[in-house]
Amino acid sequence: MKIDLHPSYKKSHKKRIVNNHNLSLKAAEKIKLFQQDPTNPILKDHQLQGEKSSLRAFWVTGDIRIVYFPVSKDYVIFLDIGSHNQVY
């Protein structure tokens, strides 16, 4: 699976994730899992609703999510990472 990082994702990642070593490791682990099998139930991948209904998200931890746009079956663009309140 090909993953591109939108500038907004890079900014959020730098601001919210990079300074927390454990969270950074957990995010990398979940992204690797997502690349291998995006349907893995551990990720709790789900379609968003409302204005963001064209987007999907998956869990990094209990409160941290990665929001992405599925371009095709094998290509996604990560748009945001952060807590539930930050990304929704």
C-alpha positions in Angstrom: 0.0 0.0 0.0 1.2 3.5 -0.9 0.8 6.2 1.7 1.3 9.9 1.0 1.4 12.4 3.8 -0.6 15.6 3.4 1.2 18.7 4.7 -1.5 19.0 7.4 -0.6 15.5 8.6 3.1 16.3 8.7 2.3 19.4 10.8 0.0 17.6 13.2 2.5 14.7 13.6 5.3 17.1 14.4 3.2 19.1 16.8 1.3 16.3 18.6 3.3 13.0 18.2 7.0 13.5 17.7 7.8 14.7 21.2 6.2 11.7 22.8 8.5 8.8 22.2 6.0 6.0 23.2 3.3 7.5 21.1 5.6 7.9 18.2 6.6 4.2 18.4 2.9 3.2 18.7 2.0 5.3 15.7 4.8 3.7 13.6 3.6 0.3 14.7 0.0 0.9 13.7 1.0 2.5 10.4 3.0 -0.6 9.5 0.1 -2.8 10.5 -2.2 -0.6 8.3 0.2 -1.1 5.4 0.2 -4.8 5.8 -3.6 -5.2 6.3 -5.9 -2.2 6.5 -8.8 -4.4 7.5 -7.1 -5.7 10.6 -9.7 -5.4 13.5 -7.0 -4.1 15.9 -7.0 -0.9 13.9 -10.7 -0.3 14.3 -10.8 1.3 10.9 -14.1 3.2 10.2 -15.8 5.5 7.8 -16.4 9.0 9.1 -19.8 10.7 8.9 -21.2 14.1 8.1 -19.0 16.5 6.3 -16.1 14.1 6.5 -18.0 11.1 5.0 -15.5 10.7 2.2 -12.7 10.0 4.9 -11.8 7.1 7.0 -9.9 6.8 10.3 -8.1 4.2 12.4 -7.0 3.9 16.0 -3.4 4.4 17.0 -4.3 4.2 20.7 -7.5 4.6 22.7 -7.8 8.3 21.9 -5.3 8.9 19.0 -6.6 8.5 15.5 -5.2 8.8 12.0 -7.6 10.3 9.4 -7.0 9.4 5.8 -8.5 9.7 2.3 -8.7 6.4 0.4 -7.7 7.3 -3.2 -7.8 3.6 -4.3 -7.5 0.2 -2.8 -3.7 0.4 -2.7 -3.2 4.2 -2.2 -4.2 6.5 0.7 -3.4 10.0 1.8 -3.0 10.6 5.6 -4.6 13.9 6.4 -4.4 14.3 10.2 -3.2 12.6 13.4 -4.3 13.4 17.0 -6.8 12.9 19.7 -10.4 12.3 18.9 -11.3 15.9 19.6 -8.4 17.3 17.6 -9.1 15.4 14.4 -12.9 15.3 14.3 
